[in-house]
Every structure is written in C-alpha cells, then in structure tokens.
Amino acid sequence: MSVRRRTWTTPKGVEKSAWAVDYRDGQGQRRLKTFKTKKEADSFAATAHVEVREGTHVADGASCTVNKAGKLWIAARQRAGREQTTIDAYQNHLDRHIGPFIGDKKLTALTVPEVRAFEEKLLDDGRSPSMVKKVLVSLGSLLADAQERGLVGRNVVRDLRVRRGSSDHRAAQRAKGRLRVGVDIPSPGEVKAILGALQGRWRPILVTAVFTGLRASELRGLPWAALDFEAKVLKVYQRADRFGEIGPPKSAAGEREVPLTPMVINTLKEWKLQAPKSKLGLVFPALDGSVVSHTQIMREGFGKAQIRAGVTTVEGDTIKPRYTGLHALRHFHASWLINRPQEGGLGLSPKQVQERLGHSSINLTLNTYSHLFPRGDNGEEMAAAEAALFS
C-alpha cells in the first residue's frame, strides 16, 4: 500500500494533481483512491490497511449507494415474511427520512460523524426524537444487510451506539417519564365506570381487554378456538395487523396462556350465542365477519363508553374521551396484576407480569411499570414479612 502524489493533464490541457492511495483489497484486486490532501490520504491508507488485514474492507467500486442498498434491504425483509405494516414503515423511513439526506452517498462514505450529522439534520428538520430513533434503527438494519452482502465493511450506526453506551438510553427513559394513573392508565374507579357504561357488541371485547391485557391486534385476531372455558384460559397464538391480515404474535414471547376471570367467561359465553359469523372463526369480528378495525373499536366502543361514563377531557368547547387508545386498558391490566391483593398481600412479580403481557424481555416490563411495583422498603411491610417468616 503506497501514498503518492499523482499529477495529470486534462483533455483541455489543464494540469491537476491529487494524493493517491494505491493498494490491493481483500480479494487481491488493485485499487486506487484519490484525495485532495496528503492528510486525508494517509488517514484512509491507515484505516484500509487494518480493514484489509481483518477482512472487512470494501472498496468504493464494490459498494453501492444507500438508496440502492435500501431496495435490497426492503426486498430481503419481504422475502423473510415480515408483515406489510412493518414493510410499509421501513419504506417510509427510506423514502421520507433516509433517502432525501444520505440516499445518494456510497455506503463506504458513511462514517460515525456523518451519521451523527444526519441524526441532527433530522431533528433540526422537525422530526420527533422518537421518529429519529426509529429511522436510525432502520438505517442500522439496512447497513447490517449490506454488510452481509459485502457492500460495506462497517455498520457505523452500531459503532455510534457503542460509543454512546447506555447513558443515552437512561436519559431517554428519564425524559419519557413514568406512566401516570389518570393520564396514561385509567384508575380503578374510571374502569368501573367504563365497564358500567359498555353497550352492545362492544361490551365483550372491552371486558376482555380489561381483564386479559391483550394487545388490540391480539383481540382483533382472537379466534374461538383459542378459548378453553373449562380450563379457564385463553391461548394467544395469532394477531391481526392493521390491514386485517392474520399472523403470529409480535414475538415468540407473545405466544402465551392468559387466565380468564368469571366475568370474562360469562360475558364471552353469552356473546358466542349472538356474535356475527366469521369464516376466520374470530371472537370479535366486524358485522360482515371480517377483521374489525382498531379505529372502529375506539370510536364506536371505547370512546363512546368513556363519554357515557364521564371519563373525559375538555379541549376548547369539545368534550373528548380521556384515553385515546386501547393500550390504556392494557396498562390498567398491568397495574391491576401488580397491585391486586394476593395471598400474602402482594400482586404478581415482574417476571409473572412479563409473561402475562407477552413482553419480549423483563427489561421492557420493568422500564414501563417498575414504579408501580411495591417497593417493600417501609417499616410496616418489613414487619409483616418478619411475622410471616416466624408464623
């Protein structure tokens, strides 16, 4: 590998010069890369020497642009059977956020400072921190795919995360704030009022949501075959995406058994006698038997029940439902599991709550609900524990 000054004359007779790095890549092919300054050439030569030795170097000529790599990445995700909603999100990130800023850059030209500048451009352009985080995750996945294809030697998004360590994650968790009862989580009194205000075909699905904590997609894709009234359990093994397509749960942990309370069992037994017929065998189908939309459940069911129950908020002259997503009922169910009286006076453990909700990791459960668990650090609780030990 050599660094030398290269001089040449253009067809118009203009003499030009640049610093060139002459080297052989990992396949033994000769490569020539030019720079304006010797400092840039020396820096590249030092990096390329290490990468060639470690087998991670990819020359510019063997690489491609971010946009082209993005098309390959999207196609790979489609072949892997990802849900259409996920593919659409990836395409949106590529078309609206990644492509306009760095789409024409060669993968080999991306560096950690380049990605940091890209991140700041997105924020300065008005994108929310949560959206920027999602876009960077997509860019990292794109680069990982390109790495496997031999189109780039480094995943600079991964390098950026390693440099930052866990401090950014902790700061993000602090900024995100805790879920609050009455703001993010309905209070027991509010849930009691909502249950009392439920009407018609929306009562069974919302009663089930409160006492099972299923995700909206899991409720919409729930089949009668998943219910075992004798064993008093519900098996979660499929869900419906926003396009109405039936598929597996979000993760392997999503496949689980959930106990059924007497109220849910009685409600569902009554509902089965009058539920619309569904070729998909769904418990809560639309009137024509197809997958019911999340919007319809919210607008016609949960939203109107909140208005009737007085669980509302006022915006200007408009009275609106206080909770705008079914996830509020999932949060309530989690808080109920944590705080409901059990033998010994305690609710379920974090691990049990994780399994019941189908979270992919215990960290997700703790990051979301840790502040709801009893701390066990006051005198009365310690005295009770002591009494239980020696009783």
N, C-alpha and C positions, 0 to 999 in steps of 0.2 A: 504494500500500500504506500503510495507516494503522494506528496502535496507539491505542486509546482505551478509556476506562473505560466499561463498559456496566452499567446498572442496570435491574432489572426486578422485578416483583411476582408471586409465585406465586399460583395459584388460591386458596390458603389465606390470602392476604393477607400473606405473608412477603416482605419486601424483600431482594433479593440483588443482588450486584454481582460483576463479574469484568472482567478485562482482555481485550479482543478485538482480534484482528488481522483486518482487513478487506482482502482482496486478490483479484486475479484470477489464476487458474492459467495454465498454458501454452496452454490452449485458449480462454482469454478468459472462462472461467466464473467468476462471483463466488463467493468462498469466505469463510467466517467461522469462525475458530477461537478458542476462549476459554481463558484461563489464570488461575490464582489470583493470580499476581503479575505486576507490570509487567516485572520482570527476565526471566521466562520468555517473556513475550510479545515483548519486544524481541529476545531471542535467536532465537526462531522466525522473526520478521519478517526478520532479517538473513540467516538461512540460506535462507528461502523466496525472498527477493529474488534471491539468487545462483542458486538452482536453477531458478527460472522463467526467468531470463535465459539459462541454459545449456541449458534444455530438459529438465532431469532431474527436475523437481518432480512429485510425485504427491500429491494431496490425500487426506486420510483417507477421504473419501467415495468416492474412485475406487479405493481399495485393498481388501484383504481380510485375514482372519486368517492366521496361519502355518499352521494346520491345513488351511484351505481351499486355500491355495497349495500345500501338500504333496500334496493329492489331484491337483491339476492337474499337478504335477511328476511324480508316480508314473505317471499316465496317459501323459504325454509320453514317459517312458522306455520304457514298454511299447510304444507306437507306434513307437519308434525301434528296436525289436527286441532290447532288452537281454535277457540270459539270465535265466531265472527265479530263479536263485540270487542274482543281483545285485538284482533287483526285491524279493525277499524281505528282503535286507539293508537296502535303502532303507526298506521298510515297517516293519521292526523299529526302525530308528533313529527314524522318525517317531512310531510308536506308544508306544515304551518310553522314549525319551530326550528327544525334542524336544517332543512334544505335552504331556506332563504339566507341563512347566515354562513354556513360552512359546507353547503352541499357540493360546491364546485372544487373544494380542496381535495388534494390527494390524501389518502389515509396516512401515508408516510410523512406528510407535512404536519400532522396534528401532534401537538406537544401538550404537556401539562399547562404551561402558561396560556396556550391557545384555548384550551378547554375552559380554563378559569375565565378568560376574557369573554368567551362565548356565553358562559353562565351569567356573567354580569350584564352582557348585552340583552339577554332575555329579560332579566329583572328590570333593567332600565327602560325596556320597551313596554313595560306594563304587565308582564306576566306575573302571576302569583308565585310565591316561594314553593307552594305545593306542586304547581304545574311544572316549574323549573326542575324540581326534584324528579318528577316522573319522566321528563324529557331526557335528563341525564341518565336515568336508569335504562331508557330505550337506547340511547347512544352507546352506553356500555355494552348492552346486549348485541347491538349491531357490530361493534368492534370485536367482541368475542367470537361472533360468527365469522367475521373477516379473518381473524387470527387463525381459525381452524382451516380456512381456505388458503392460507399462505399469502394473503393480500396485505398483511401488516404484521409487524413483529411485536408491537406493544399495544396493550389496552390502556391508553392514557387516562381514561375515566377511572379505571381501577387504581391506577397509580395516584390519581388525585385523592381518592378516598383513603388510601393507605396513609398519605401524608397528613391528612386531616385527623385521622384516628377517630376516636369516639367522642371527641369534645363537641363536634358539630351536632351529633345525634342527641347528646344530652341537652344542648342548648335548644334544639328543635323541640324536644319533649317539654322543656320548661315553657317555651313560647306557645306551644299548642294549648297548654292549660289542662286542668282536670275537668272531667265531665261533671256537670252540676245538676243536682236534683232540682226540678222545677224549670230548668233551662234546656238541658240535654236529655235528662232522664225524668220521666213522669214520676210524680210522688205516688205512694200507695193510695192516697185519697183521690188523686186525679184518675188513676187507673180504675178504682172502684166506681167513680162517676162515669167514666167512659164505658165500662162494662155494662152499667145500668142503662146506658143510652144507645146501645147497639140494637140495630133493627135488621130484619130480613136476612138476605143471603150473605150479608157482611158479618153477621154475628159469629158464625162458626169459624171463619178464617182468623178473625181478630182475637177471639177467645183462645184459639190455638197458638197464635203469635205470642200472646201474653204469657201463657203457661208452658211453652216449649222453647221459646227463644230462637226459633228457626229464622234464618235469613229470608228476606222477601222472595228471592229466587227459589229457595227450597220450598216455601209454602206454595208458590205458583206451580211448581213441578211435582208436588207431592201426590203419589198415586195411592189408591185404596189398598193396593197390595202391600204397602209399607206399614199398614196399621195392624196391630195384633191386640184386639180388645181383651182377650183372655189373659195374655201376659202383661197387659197394660203398658205396652211400649210402642214407640214409633221408630221405624228404621229410616234413616236418611241415606239414600244412595243415588239420588239424582236431583237435578235442579233445572229450571227453565231460564234461559238468558233473555235479554230484552227483545230479541227477535222471536221469542216463543219457541226456540229450539231446545229440545230436551238433551241434557248431557250430564256428565258426572259432577260431583261437588267441586268446589274451588280447589281443594287439596285432598290428599289421602286422609287427613285428619277430619275432613268434612263427613266422611262415612262413619256413622255412629248410631247408637241407640239412645233414644230420649224417653224417659218415663212419662206416662200420661196420668194426669190427675183425674179424679172422678168427674169434675166439671167438664173437662175436655172430652172424656169418653162419652158422657151422656149427651153432650152437645153434638158430637160427631155421629152418634148412633141416630139421633133424630134427623140430622142433616142428610144422612145417607138415603132416607126414605123420600126426600124431595129434591135432591141435588140434580142439576142438569146432567144428561147422559154425555159421556165423553169417550171417544174412541181411544184416547190416550189413558183412560182409566183414572183421570185426575179427581182429586177430592174437591178442589175449589176451581172448577173451570169457568170460563165465560159462559154466557147463556147459550151460545151455539156449540159448546163442548170443547172449544179451543182453549189455549192458554190465556188466562186473564192477564191484563196489563197491570203493571205496578201503578201507573197513573190512575187507572180506574179504581183500584182498591183504595188509594189515598183520597181521591176526590169524592167518590161516592160513599165509601165506607168510613175510613178512619177520620177523614177531615170533617164530615158532617156529624159524626158521633161526638167529636170534640166540641163542635158548635152547640149541639144539644146539651152536652154535659157542662157547658160553661168553661171549658178548658181552652181559653182563647187569649189572643193578644190583639191590641188595637194599633193599627197603622193609619194615621190620619183619621178619616171618618169610617174606615173599614175594619170590621171585626173578622179576624182570621184564626184558624186553628193554631194552637201554640206549637205543636210538633209537626214538622213538615215531611217526615219520612218514617217508614215502618221500623227503621233501625232504632227509633226511640223505644219501641216496645221490646226489642232485643236487649237494649241497655237496661231497661227495667227488669227484665227477667234475670239478667246477670246480677243486678243489685239484690234482687229477691233471693237468689241462690246463696249469695254471700251473707245476707243478714237475717234470713228467716230462722226462727228458733228450731234447733235440732236437739237431740238428746245430748245433754251437757251444755246446752245454751249457745252453740256455735253453728254457723252456716257451713256450706261446703268449703273445702280447701281450694287454693288457687289451681292445683292440678285437676281437681274434680270439675271446677268451673270451666277450665280449658277444654276438657274432654266433652263436657255437656254442650258447649257452644260450638265445638268443632274448630277451634283455633289451631293453626298450624304449629304454633310454638307457645310455650309457657310465657315467654317474654312479651308476646302480643297481649296476653291476658293481663299480665302484671302492669304493662305500660298503660293499659286502658283503665283498669279497675283497681289497681293496688291501693288507692286511697280509700276504697270502700271497705276493705277488709278490717276487722277488729285488730287494733294494734297490740292488745294484750300487755300493755305496759303501765296499767294503773293498779292501785292497791286492791280494789275490790275484786278485779279479775284474778290477781295473783293469790288472794286469799281463797277464792273459790277453787282455783287449781290445787292449792295446798290441801284443802278439805277433801277434794275428790281423790287425791293421791292416798290419803290415810284413812279413808272411809271403808 
